[in-house]
Amino acid sequence: MTRCRCKWYSLCPLRRFEEEGKISSIWKRKYCEGRWTDCERYKMEEKGEPHPDNMLPDGTIERGLK
């Protein structure tokens, strides 16, 4: 069964960070495959607002992500 995902999932840098093991897959399950409308990245993308690649779905900036 294919899971529903955020429409921005394929372009989101968090996908790469998760695949590289830099962030927990919990982020993907909770936001990308769950309640993506609660994701701060999603909200900003929908408004056309710029946001840094290292911003997590809860809006915090993870300085170590590159």
N, C-alpha and C positions, 0 to 999 in steps of 0.2 A: 504494500500500500504506500502510495506517495503522500508525504505530509504536505500540508499547506505551508507556504513560506511567505515571508514578507516579499513584496514585489521588488524591493531593492537588494535582496539577498545576493544575487549574482554579482553585483557591483560593489558591495559593501566590503571595506577593508577588514572588518572584523571576521569575515569568513576566512580570509587568508591567515589572520592571526590565530584563529581557532585551529585551522588545518596545520599550522606550524607548531602548535602546542604552546603558544604564547599566552593564550587565555583559555579558561575552562569552557568545555562544551555546554555547561549550564547556561551560559549566556545565550547560545543558539537555541537551546530547548525552551528557555523562558520567553525570549523575545522573537527571534527569527522564525521559529516554528510554533510560537504560542501567541502571546499578546503583543504583536508588533506595533499596534497603535499606541501602546504605552511606551515605546522606545523613543527616547529623545532624538536619536539620529533620524528615525523615521519621520517624526514630526517636523524636524528642521528641513529634511529633504523635500517633504511635501510642500513646504512654504518657499522652497528655493533659497533657503538660508544656508550660508557656508558654515561648515563645522570641521574640526580637525579629524584626521584619520584615527587618532588615538583617543577619541571620545567614546566611552562605553555607553551602552544603551540607557543607563541610568543618569547620564549626563556628566559623570565624573571624567576627568582627564587622567589617563594612565601614561605618565611621562616616559616610562620605560618601553612603550610600544613603538616600534619603528618598522 
